């Protein structure tokens, strides 16, 4: 599986593919995309190439409180009693976004494209968000 971008020589195309919001400020003039703790955030749309086919996922809202189906997908974070680590990745079988609960940070399913890890506390707040997308630097 590879990411699908219009021009692989332009770094900005990789940054925009499945854009994960920043949770820190680079300076007082550049605020973060989302301040933690929070109840949810928007993941940017993205595309992958799987067996020669381009599969695109729309902009998706991830929430620690609700779950709604298409056409406006909202994914609820999973975990033991709302506490734990939720990983989001592109499934190598379908090319679609998938989530799962885990106890081990940084260990994603084989052959997938990791997107992010979120930590949710007992009050259903997202307290940590880590961007796991490849950097291409």
C-alpha positions as CSV (number, residue, x, y, z in Angstrom):
1,X,0.0,0.0,0.0
2,X,1.3,3.5,-0.8
3,X,-0.1,7.0,-0.4
4,X,-1.7,8.5,-3.5
5,X,-0.7,12.1,-4.1
6,X,-0.8,14.3,-7.2
7,X,2.9,15.1,-7.3
8,X,5.3,13.1,-5.1
9,X,8.0,15.8,-5.4
10,X,5.9,18.3,-3.5
11,X,6.1,17.8,0.3
12,X,2.8,19.7,0.9
13,X,0.9,16.9,-0.9
14,X,2.1,14.4,1.7
15,X,1.3,16.7,4.6
16,X,-2.3,17.2,3.3
17,X,-3.0,13.4,2.8
18,X,-4.9,12.3,5.9
19,X,-4.0,15.6,7.7
20,X,-3.8,15.1,11.5
21,X,-4.3,18.3,13.4
22,X,-1.3,19.7,15.4
23,X,-1.7,19.7,19.2
24,X,1.1,22.2,20.0
25,X,1.9,25.8,19.0
26,X,5.0,26.5,17.0
27,X,4.9,30.1,18.2
28,X,2.5,32.6,19.6
29,X,1.7,33.6,16.0
30,X,0.9,30.0,14.9
31,X,-1.7,28.4,17.2
32,X,-2.3,24.7,17.3
33,X,-5.0,23.1,15.2
34,X,-6.7,21.6,18.3
35,X,-6.1,22.2,22.0
36,X,-6.0,19.2,24.3
37,X,-8.0,18.0,26.2
38,X,-10.8,18.0,23.6
39,X,-13.8,15.8,22.7
40,X,-12.9,15.3,19.0
41,X,-11.2,16.5,15.9
42,X,-11.3,16.4,12.1
43,X,-9.0,14.2,10.1
44,X,-8.3,15.4,6.6
45,X,-9.3,13.4,3.5
46,X,-6.7,11.1,2.0
47,X,-6.0,8.6,-0.7
48,X,-4.0,5.4,-1.0
49,X,-3.1,3.1,-3.9
50,X,-4.0,-0.6,-3.1
51,X,-3.4,-3.2,-5.8
52,X,-3.3,-0.4,-8.5
53,X,-6.6,1.1,-7.4
54,X,-6.8,4.6,-5.8
55,X,-9.1,4.5,-2.7
56,X,-10.1,7.8,-1.2
57,X,-11.5,8.5,2.3
58,X,-13.4,11.7,3.0
59,X,-12.8,14.2,5.7
60,X,-13.8,12.4,8.9
61,X,-14.6,13.6,12.4
62,X,-13.3,11.5,15.3
63,X,-15.1,11.9,18.6
64,X,-14.8,10.5,22.1
65,X,-18.5,10.9,22.7
66,X,-20.5,9.9,19.5
67,X,-20.5,7.5,16.6
68,X,-22.5,8.2,13.4
69,X,-22.4,6.4,10.0
70,X,-22.0,7.7,6.5
71,X,-22.4,10.1,4.6
72,X,-20.7,12.1,7.4
73,X,-18.7,9.5,9.2
74,X,-17.9,10.1,12.8
75,X,-15.8,7.5,14.5
76,X,-15.9,6.9,18.3
77,X,-12.7,6.2,20.1
78,X,-12.5,2.7,21.5
79,X,-10.9,1.6,24.7
80,X,-11.6,-0.1,28.0
81,X,-14.3,1.9,29.7
82,X,-13.4,4.9,27.5
83,X,-9.8,4.8,28.8
84,X,-7.0,3.8,26.6
85,X,-5.2,4.2,23.3
86,X,-7.1,4.2,20.0
87,X,-5.1,3.7,16.7
88,X,-6.3,4.8,13.3
89,X,-4.8,3.4,10.2
90,X,-5.6,2.6,6.6
91,X,-6.7,-1.1,6.5
92,X,-4.5,-3.0,4.1
93,X,-7.4,-5.2,3.0
94,X,-10.0,-2.5,2.1
95,X,-8.0,0.7,1.9
96,X,-10.5,2.4,4.3
97,X,-9.8,4.0,7.6
98,X,-10.1,1.7,10.6
99,X,-9.7,2.1,14.4
100,X,-8.7,-0.3,17.1
101,X,-8.0,-0.3,20.8
102,X,-4.5,-1.2,22.0
103,X,-2.4,-1.3,25.1
104,X,0.9,-0.9,23.1
105,X,1.7,2.4,21.6
106,X,3.4,2.4,18.2
107,X,2.5,-1.2,17.2
108,X,0.1,-1.1,14.2
109,X,-1.3,-4.0,12.2
110,X,1.0,-5.5,9.6
111,X,1.1,-3.8,6.1
112,X,-1.2,-0.9,7.2
113,X,-0.6,2.8,6.8
114,X,-0.5,4.3,10.3
115,X,-2.4,7.6,10.7
116,X,-2.6,8.5,14.4
117,X,-2.9,7.4,18.0
118,X,-5.2,9.0,20.5
119,X,-5.4,8.6,24.2
120,X,-8.7,9.0,25.9
121,X,-9.2,9.6,29.6
122,X,-12.0,8.4,32.0
123,X,-14.0,11.6,31.3
124,X,-14.1,10.9,27.5
125,X,-11.6,13.6,26.7
126,X,-8.8,13.2,24.2
127,X,-5.7,13.9,26.2
128,X,-3.0,12.8,23.6
129,X,-2.8,12.8,19.9
130,X,0.2,11.5,18.0
131,X,0.6,11.8,14.2
132,X,2.0,8.5,12.9
133,X,2.0,9.3,9.2
134,X,5.2,8.8,7.3
135,X,7.2,12.0,7.1
136,X,8.9,11.6,3.7
137,X,11.8,13.8,4.7
